[in-house]
Each structure stands twice: as C-alpha cells, then as structure tokens.
Amino acid sequence: MTHSFLKHTGRALASGLLVLGAAGLAHAADPIRIGAPLSLTGALADEGGKEQQGLDMCIDAVNAKGGVKVGSEMRKLEAVKYDYQSETGKAVQLVQRLLTVDKVDFLFAPYGSGDTKATAVLAERYGVPMIATSAASESVFDQKGKNLFGILFPNNAMVQTEVKYYKERVPTAKKLAVLALNSLFPKAIAAALRDTAVKEGGFEVVYDGLYSQGTLDFANVLTQIKAGNPDWLYATGYIQELIVIRRQMENLGMKIPIVTMTAGAAYPEFAQNLGPLSNNVSTNAWWHPSATYKDAYIYGGAENYTKAFKEKYKKEPTYLEAAATAGCEVLAQSVEKAGSTKADDVRKELSTLQFDTFYGPIKFGPSGQNAINSPMILQIQNTKYIVLDPQAVKTGELKVGVGG
C-alpha cells in the first residue's frame, strides 16, 4: 500500500519555525490536502499510473508558483495517496479512510466509471467535493448528488460523433459487431454505440457480447464475430485486454474495414506493444496533444502542457493524464475564487464557473458532468496516432481496413 503524507518530526518542526521576537512565530500555511485513491497495482495499474502522473503534474506546477491563493495566504497542494490495487471494495475502504482518518479537504475519484460510482456515495455522505477525471458514463452522475464533478463529457456525445463520422466516410458499412468488457464504462459506451448505430446509422448488429476482465482466450468469441462478417467491430476495454484481442484477431486471419477499440487503444502502450498490428485501429479520446486550447492558469495552452509533461516523464501525455491535471487545476481555481477551502464555498464555484484550460473548456452541468467539450476520433497509422476529427484539428484521413 502506498500512502504519501506529511510526516511531522521534531527536527522538521524546529527547522520550519522562524522566531520573530514579540510578534510570535511565523509558519507555513497548512497545505490543501487532496485524497487520491489510485490503482497503482493490479489489472488497472497502467491507467492508475497515468492518473498519478497527471495529478502530480498539476500539484508540482501549482506549488512551484507558490501554491494556491486562499484569501491572503498562499497554500501548497498535497496529495494523500493510497493504492487500492484495482479492487473496488478496497477503493471504497480507502476513500472512507481518507475522509474519516486523514480528513482530506477534497477528493479525486478512483479510476473508471464503476469505481467512481462506488465511492461517490461517500463523498456525498460527508459533503466533500470529488473530482472524477476518468468517468464518462452518464449513470455515474444520475444519483442526484451535489459533490461529484466529472471532467470527461458523456458517452452519448462520443458515440454520436463516431457513428456520424464513419457512416459518412464508409457508407457501404452495414453490419456491426460489439464486444465489451463487463465493467460499467466499457459496457455502457458499447451499449450507447450499438443503439446509436442502429437508430441513426441503420446498422445491423451481427454480434453483441461481453467478456470478463482478465480474459486471455477470445478465440471462440472472435470466431463468432468473424462468421458474422462485420463491416465495423467496436471493442471496448482497457489496454491489456484490447492488445490480446487484436493479436488473436490476426491469428484468426480476420479482416474488417473498421475496427474501433475504446478506451485502451488510445494509450501509446497499445501501439508500442502491437507495432504494425495496431495500424488502422481507430479509437476515441477526450483530449489529444494536438489540441489548441488555451489556459491562463498554469500552462498557457495544450502545447506548453505537452512540452512540460514530456520533459518530466519522457513521453507524450494521453487524455487520461491530461484530465487528471485539468481536474486538479479546476479544483485549485475554485479554491482561489472562493477564497476558502470550505466544502460549501468551493462546491459553489465548481458548480457555477466555466474554466478555460489546456484540456479544453470545462463547465459542469446540472448532473456534475462536463457539458461543453468535444470528442476526438483517432486512428493509428504507421504506429502513430492521427487525429481524424474534429476537422479543425485533424492531422490525417481515415484509412479503411484492419487485418490481412
């Protein structure tokens, strides 16, 4: 278990004090403490590591400029981190600890829609604002709470954009196969895509199935999909499962005009691991380094954020790291605007402000979910990620055909 926190020792206390004679003692203001349950080990370790890097980017940048201005004080940010080992039950236990033992000021949600939904009830119970940076399913935000704020825009916006895009460019595509990880977000976005493709795209569904996390053998499922001869395969899951699916598709000699894999294929590790087998696989994302959004708070814009991230971690950020950084930035700005760390004051600012960030504009709607960002469609070409949509930032055109 990983737990980072402020360790007070006699020596540190003594060195942190400055005697000012009769005026008394000057001391640094208490830090603003953000509770962060992270999936640093287990099945979601890749994703949890990205969230940690994104959060650390923000904390380091804010603290480097002196911290967050709260009234007349400058207060540093501090993350209280636990590894919940990719287990929902442990995430719930650790959020309970963060609220009752560590008594953090604010919360970051754990990874994904399912674990966010499971822990958001605690944020609501204790009245502590929680920033969710990796939950996109609408069902997470339909609990009528007032403390959950989601950086990612809803699934429906994503799938409507996808169906419209592919139908316009591949009008001969008629048959759809859907394969989804049996977890809240992957299952929800697959269902939304299926329904939208049928109603708005006129697709016939030739396969619609679920698989369990940790599945290693997809031969039977993929054989059924191959028999349906789909024009579009829409597979959802995280990095490791989607890598296995793509490899086993090749073993079976599958050739499909459009293959979309969400969300694990959006991470560079997918293309790095598969090499040429990743080519022409499309995916979607909530952000990409090619974005041109401006940010007046820390980075100035997406280009500067990407540069700073690469300098720190020697790689490009994905939407996941960027969302975590943006979530922390939004929280810091809300504290500054409120002039307070009181939950009620900060919640009011989160609920009413529009934030212009390197990640894009963020405005939380009535449910607490971001309502004003735009989805991106990406495709891997020559093992590099190309932006297909929005058209204003596209860097290439769709290539049809995966496999063979």
Stockholm file with secondary structure:
# STOCKHOLM 1.0

chainA/1-404         MTHSFLKHTGRALASGLLVLGAAGLAHAADPIRIGAPLSLTGALADEGGKEQQGLDMCIDAVNAKGGVKVGSEMRKLEAVKYDYQSETGKAVQLVQRLLTVDKVDFLFAPYGSGDTKATAVLAERYGVPMIATSAASESVFDQKGKNLFGILFPNNAMVQTEVKYYKERVPTAKKLAVLALNSLFPKAIAAALRDTAVKEGGFEVVYDGLYSQGTLDFANVLTQIKAGNPDWLYATGYIQELIVIRRQMENLGMKIPIVTMTAGAAYPEFAQNLGPLSNNVSTNAWWHPSATYKDAYIYGGAENYTKAFKEKYKKEPTYLEAAATAGCEVLAQSVEKAGSTKADDVRKELSTLQFDTFYGPIKFGPSGQNAINSPMILQIQNTKYIVLDPQAVKTGELKVGVGG
#=GR chainA/1-404 SS CCCBCCCCCHHHHHHTCEECGGGCEECCCCCEEEEEEECCSSTTHHHHHHHHHHHHHHHHHHHHTTCEEETTEEECEEEEEEECTTCHHHHHHHHHHHHHTSCCSEEECCSHHHHHHHHHHHHHHHTCCEEESSCCCGGGGCSCCSSEEESSCCHHHHHHHHHHHHHHHCTTCCEEEEEEESSHHHHHHHHHHHHHHHHHHCCEEEEEEEECTTCCCCHHHHHHHHHHCCSEEEEEECHHHHHHHHHHHHHTTCCBSEEEEEEGGGSHHHHHHHGGGGTTEEEEESCCTTCCCEETTTTEEHHHHHHHHHHHHSSCCCHHHHHHHHHHHHHHHHHHHHTSCCHHHHHHHHHHCEEEETTEEEEBCTTSBBCSCCCEEEEEETTEEEEEESGGGCCSCCCCCBCC
#=GC SS_cons         CCCBCCCCCHHHHHHTCEECGGGCEECCCCCEEEEEEECCSSTTHHHHHHHHHHHHHHHHHHHHTTCEEETTEEECEEEEEEECTTCHHHHHHHHHHHHHTSCCSEEECCSHHHHHHHHHHHHHHHTCCEEESSCCCGGGGCSCCSSEEESSCCHHHHHHHHHHHHHHHCTTCCEEEEEEESSHHHHHHHHHHHHHHHHHHCCEEEEEEEECTTCCCCHHHHHHHHHHCCSEEEEEECHHHHHHHHHHHHHTTCCBSEEEEEEGGGSHHHHHHHGGGGTTEEEEESCCTTCCCEETTTTEEHHHHHHHHHHHHSSCCCHHHHHHHHHHHHHHHHHHHHTSCCHHHHHHHHHHCEEEETTEEEEBCTTSBBCSCCCEEEEEETTEEEEEESGGGCCSCCCCCBCC
//
